[in-house]
Amino acid sequence: MMKIYKFFGACLFYLYNALITYVPIYWIRHAYLRTAFHIPIGRRTSVHMGCFITGRKTTIGHNSTINRRCHLDGRGGLHIGNNVNISPEVYLVSLTHDFQNPEFPAVPKEVTIEDYAWIGARAMILPGVRLGQGSVVGAGAVVTKDVPPYTIVAGIPARKIGERSKELRYETRYFPYFNTDIQP
């Protein structure tokens, strides 16, 4: 019975990642994620076209943007806060392996992205990392350790390069037409 359940679940993820993610209508993609996977998606949040999503342990807050072609790995737990901006082609990875163990077991490690964080294009957030409130990750960075609130990091591995203002009051709302950057 468990194999049938897992197979059916894999089919649902395949359907999303191969087809639904390319439907150019936000509410259809969001409705599928909410109903098929029970992923809570906050008000005025946008999950753009071409995102690859796996794992059911994902939550997404209000007014957040998951830009195109991102990889969201919720197998180990993935929590995205409010007013978070995730730029195109970002990888959020929550499962790793114990490569020292002869059995090479999978090891889930929760990833948390707190409110007002901004992740630049093509950055990678590795398993077990927490991005503090208002933190900024530079484009192409590989984040291997927690980032304190309002800290700006960049590089491989990511290192602190500055501090961000703590006076953040914006609401992220980014709903461009289709797969463009043109907004209504």
N, C-alpha and C positions, 0 to 999 in steps of 0.2 A: 504493500500500500504506500509506503514512504517513497519508493522509487517512482511510482506513478505521480505522486504529489510533486516531487522534485522535477520530474520531466515536464509536467504541466506548467510549473513555475518557470522553468527554462524556456518553454515555448512562449510564455507571456513576455519575458524579457527580450527574447529574440524578435518578437513581433514589434515591440517598442523600438528597439535599437536598429532594426532593419527597415521599418516602415513608418511607424507613428511619429518618430522623432523628425521626420522630413515633411510632415503635414504642416503647411504654412499658416495654421490657425492655432493661436495660443491655447484657447479654451479646450480644444480637442486633445492636445498633448497633456495639458494639466489634468483634465478629467480622466484620461487613461492612467496617469501616474497615481492619482488619488484612488481610483476604483480598483485597478488591477493589483497595485502594490501597497495600497493604504499609506502612501507617502503624504504626510501633511504638507501642504504648500500654502503659505500665508497670503493674505490679501495683497493685491497689486504687485505680486512677485511674477517675474517672467523667466521661464525656462525656454531658451532659444532652440532653434533647429540644430539638429546634428549632434546633440548631446548623447553620450553613451552612459547608460545608467545600469548599475547592477547592485544587488543587495537590497533588502527591505528595511534595513535599520537606518533610514534617512529621514531627517526633518529639515524643512526649509521655512524660515520666518517670513515676516511681512516686508514688503517693499524691497525685496532683494532681486538681483539680476544674475542669472546663470547664463553667460553669453554662449555663442555658438561653438560647437565642437568640443565642449568640455567633457571630461571623464569623471563621473561621480561614482565612487566605489563605497557603497553603504553596507558591505558585508560585515565589517567590523564595527560599524557605527559611524555615522556622518551627520553632524549637526551644524546647520548653517543658520546664523542669527538673522536679525532684522537689519535692513538697510546695508546689506553686504553686496559688494560689486565684485563679481568674478568675471574677469576678462576672457576673451576667446582662448580655447585650446589649453585650459588649465587642467591639470591632473590632481585629483584629490583621492589619495590611496589609503585605505583603512585595513588592508590585510597584507601580511608579509609571511615569510617562512623562517623557521629556526634552522638556519643552514648548518649549524654545528651538531644538530641532532641527526643521527643516522636515519631516522624515519622521515626527516624533512617536513615536519607538520606545519600546517597553516596556523598563523598566529594573528588573531584579530586585535587591532589596536584602534580605539576610537579617535576620530579626528573632529575637532570642534573649531568652528570659525565664529567668533563673537561679533556682536553688533558693530556696524560701521567699518568692518575690515574691508580692505581693497586688495585684490590679488591681480597682479599684472599678467599680461598675455604669456602663455606657454610656461608658466611657473608650475612647479610640482611640490605638493605638500605630502610628506611621507607619513606612514602610520604612526599614530600616537601623538601627533602634534596638535597643540592648541594655539590658535592665533588670537591674541588678546583684543579687547575692544579697541576699535580705531586703528589697529595696526595696518601697515602697508607692506606688501611683498612686491619687490621689483620684478619686471618682466624677465622671464627666463631663470629665475632663482630656483634653487632646490632647498626647501626648508626641511631640516632634519631635527630641529629642536623647537620647543615652545618659543613663541614671540610675545614679549610682554606688551601690555596695552600701550597704544599710541607710539609704538616703535616702528621705524622704517628699516626694512632689511632688504638686502640684494646680494647676488652672487651665488657661487657654488663652492662650498655650502653657503647658505645665506648667513650674512653677518650684519650687525647693526651699522647703519650708515646715517641715522638721524632720528629725530623725534617729530611727531605730528601734533598739531594743535588739538587740544582737548575740548574745544568749543564746536562740536559737530552737531548740526541741527537739521541736516538735509534728509529728504526721503528719496531713495533711489527708485525711479520709475522709468524703465526703458523698454518700450514696446515698439520697435521699428517695424515697418511693413516687411512682410515675408522674411527673406534672408539678406536684408540690406541694412544700412545704417540710416535710412531715411525714416524720420518719425512723422506721425500725423500732425 
